[in-house]
Amino acid sequence: MSETKNEAIGKKIVVSLLEYVEMLVFALAIVVVIFMFFFRLCEVSGDSMNNTLVNKEKLIVSNVFYEPDNGDVVVFHQTGYLNEPVVKRVIAVGGETVDIDFSTMQITVTDKDGKVRVLDEPYAFYDKEGNTELRYFNNPTDFSFPCTVPQGYLFVLGDNRYNSLDSRYKEVGFVDTRRILGKVVFRVYPFDKIGIVN
């Protein structure tokens, strides 16, 4: 009689464990689906976004109902010269005109309605000492300014303005919005800097 009681208890434990494992697998499957379709994990490569983002930091990017907007930090895939995901900041969207004063590094954006705004950029970082690419010191000649961003494209810059290969140069140029992987929403690594990215 005691053996059958023990067997019943053993079966209950096994059933409970199987239910627990089933719930765990289901929960993991949901997390995987959410990350596959709504979020993605990206890594910062290089110093072009210093000091906002630094090399090797891990980011969560979302493209759910996302429409690129001025000031957003985005990840895009650029074919050709940079055949990898790239992190930059949106300065202007399609139809807007960008002008850069290279003596003061002041940026002016004129929208489609002719409204002019001078960008206030507390995130912009100017470090000539830490710059290893001398070409970034000089006024870029790949594009003349002011320039108008074509519809369906973005003008992007790295926050580290003296050390960023971005829309000022033909290797990147205007970024096709179809290549946008999403907006950077959260930093997950390093752990002491976990939080929302602005």
C-alpha positions as CSV (number, residue, x, y, z in Angstrom):
1,M,0.0,0.0,0.0
2,S,2.8,2.4,0.9
3,E,4.6,1.7,-2.5
4,T,1.5,2.7,-4.5
5,K,1.3,5.9,-2.4
6,N,5.0,6.6,-3.1
7,E,4.4,5.9,-6.8
8,A,1.5,8.3,-6.8
9,I,3.6,11.0,-5.1
10,G,6.5,10.3,-7.6
11,K,4.1,10.6,-10.6
12,K,2.8,14.0,-9.2
13,I,6.3,15.3,-8.9
14,V,7.2,14.2,-12.4
15,V,4.0,15.7,-13.8
16,S,4.7,19.0,-11.9
17,L,8.3,19.1,-13.3
18,L,7.1,18.4,-16.8
19,E,4.5,21.2,-16.5
20,Y,7.2,23.6,-15.2
21,V,9.6,22.7,-18.1
22,E,6.7,23.1,-20.6
23,M,5.9,26.6,-19.2
24,L,9.6,27.5,-19.3
25,V,10.0,26.4,-22.9
26,F,6.9,28.3,-23.9
27,A,8.1,31.4,-22.2
28,L,11.5,31.2,-23.9
29,A,9.8,30.7,-27.3
30,I,7.7,33.8,-26.7
31,V,10.9,35.8,-25.8
32,V,12.7,34.5,-29.0
33,V,9.7,35.4,-31.2
34,I,9.5,38.9,-29.6
35,F,13.2,39.5,-30.3
36,M,13.0,38.1,-33.8
37,F,10.1,40.3,-34.9
38,F,10.1,43.4,-32.6
39,F,13.6,43.9,-31.2
40,R,17.1,43.0,-32.0
41,L,20.4,43.1,-30.2
42,C,23.3,45.2,-31.8
43,E,26.8,46.0,-30.8
44,V,28.5,49.4,-31.2
45,S,31.6,49.1,-33.4
46,G,34.1,51.9,-33.2
47,D,34.2,55.4,-31.7
48,S,32.0,57.4,-34.0
49,M,29.2,57.8,-31.4
50,N,31.5,58.8,-28.4
51,N,30.5,59.8,-25.8
52,T,26.9,58.9,-26.2
53,L,27.8,55.3,-27.0
54,V,31.2,53.6,-26.9
55,N,32.8,50.7,-28.7
56,K,31.5,47.2,-27.7
57,E,28.4,48.4,-25.9
58,K,25.3,46.2,-26.5
59,L,22.1,47.9,-27.5
60,I,18.4,46.9,-28.0
61,V,17.0,48.2,-31.2
62,S,13.3,48.4,-32.1
63,N,11.6,49.0,-35.5
64,V,8.0,48.4,-34.3
65,F,5.8,51.1,-35.9
66,Y,9.0,53.1,-36.2
67,E,9.3,56.2,-38.5
68,P,12.8,57.8,-38.4
69,D,12.8,61.3,-36.8
70,N,15.4,64.0,-36.2
71,G,17.6,63.3,-33.2
72,D,17.0,59.6,-33.1
73,V,19.9,57.2,-32.7
74,V,19.4,54.5,-35.3
75,V,21.1,51.4,-36.6
76,F,21.2,50.7,-40.3
77,H,22.8,48.3,-42.6
78,Q,25.0,49.9,-45.2
79,T,26.2,47.8,-48.1
80,G,29.4,48.5,-49.9
81,Y,32.2,50.2,-47.9
82,L,30.6,49.5,-44.5
83,N,29.1,46.0,-44.8
84,E,27.9,45.8,-41.2
85,P,25.2,47.4,-39.0
86,V,26.1,51.1,-38.3
87,V,25.0,53.3,-35.4
88,K,24.4,57.0,-36.1
89,R,22.1,60.0,-35.2
90,V,19.4,61.2,-37.6
91,I,20.1,64.9,-38.4
92,A,17.5,65.4,-41.2
93,V,14.9,63.4,-43.0
94,G,13.7,63.3,-46.6
95,G,12.9,66.8,-48.0
96,E,14.9,68.7,-45.4
97,T,18.0,70.8,-46.2
98,V,21.1,70.5,-44.1
99,D,23.8,73.2,-43.9
100,I,27.0,72.8,-41.8
101,D,29.2,75.7,-40.9
102,F,32.6,73.9,-40.6
103,S,34.3,76.7,-38.8
104,T,31.8,76.5,-35.9
105,M,30.4,73.0,-36.6
106,Q,26.9,74.6,-36.3
107,I,24.2,72.7,-38.1
108,T,21.1,74.2,-39.6
109,V,18.2,72.2,-40.9
110,T,15.4,73.7,-43.0
111,D,12.2,71.7,-43.2
112,K,9.9,71.2,-46.2
113,D,7.9,74.3,-45.1
114,G,11.0,76.5,-45.0
115,K,11.2,76.6,-41.2
116,V,14.8,76.9,-40.2
117,R,16.2,75.5,-37.0
118,V,19.7,75.6,-35.6
119,L,20.4,72.3,-33.9
120,D,21.2,72.4,-30.2
121,E,23.4,69.3,-29.8
122,P,24.6,68.7,-26.2
123,Y,25.4,65.1,-27.3
124,A,28.0,66.2,-30.0
125,F,31.6,65.5,-29.1
126,Y,34.6,67.3,-30.6
127,D,37.9,65.5,-29.8
128,K,40.7,66.4,-32.3
129,E,43.3,64.9,-30.0
130,G,41.7,61.4,-30.1
131,N,41.1,61.5,-33.8
132,T,43.3,59.1,-35.8
133,E,41.7,59.8,-39.2
134,L,43.2,63.1,-40.4
135,R,40.6,63.5,-43.2
136,Y,37.9,64.1,-40.6
137,F,39.6,67.3,-39.5
138,N,39.1,68.9,-42.9
139,N,36.0,70.3,-44.5
140,P,34.5,67.3,-46.3
141,T,34.5,67.7,-50.1
142,D,32.3,64.7,-50.9
143,F,29.2,66.8,-50.6
144,S,28.6,70.5,-50.8
145,F,26.4,72.2,-48.3
146,P,23.7,73.1,-48.0
147,C,22.3,69.9,-49.4
148,T,18.7,68.6,-49.6
149,V,18.0,65.0,-48.4
150,P,16.1,63.0,-51.0
151,Q,12.7,61.6,-50.1
152,G,13.0,58.2,-48.5
153,Y,16.5,58.9,-47.2
154,L,18.2,60.3,-44.1
155,F,21.2,62.4,-43.3
156,V,23.0,60.9,-40.4
157,L,26.1,61.9,-38.3
158,G,28.1,60.3,-35.6
159,D,28.1,62.2,-32.3
160,N,31.9,62.1,-32.3
161,R,32.1,64.7,-35.1
162,Y,35.8,64.6,-35.8
163,N,36.0,60.9,-36.0
164,S,32.8,59.6,-37.8
165,L,32.4,58.3,-41.2
166,D,28.8,59.4,-41.9
167,S,26.5,61.2,-44.4
168,R,29.2,63.8,-45.0
169,Y,31.2,61.3,-46.9
170,K,30.4,59.3,-50.1
171,E,31.2,56.0,-48.3
172,V,27.9,56.5,-46.4
173,G,26.1,59.3,-48.0
174,F,22.3,59.6,-47.6
175,V,20.9,56.5,-45.9
176,D,18.0,54.7,-47.5
177,T,15.2,54.4,-44.9
178,R,14.6,50.8,-46.1
179,R,18.0,50.0,-44.6
180,I,17.1,51.2,-41.1
181,L,17.1,48.3,-38.7
182,G,15.4,50.4,-36.0
183,K,15.9,53.0,-33.3
184,V,18.2,52.4,-30.4
185,V,16.0,52.2,-27.3
186,F,18.1,50.6,-24.6
187,R,21.7,49.9,-23.6
188,V,22.0,46.5,-22.0
189,Y,25.8,46.3,-21.6
190,P,28.0,47.3,-19.8
191,F,25.8,46.6,-16.8
192,D,26.8,49.8,-15.0
193,K,25.4,51.8,-17.9
194,I,22.1,50.0,-18.5
195,G,19.3,52.3,-19.5
196,I,17.5,54.3,-22.1
197,V,19.5,55.9,-24.9
198,N,18.8,59.5,-25.9
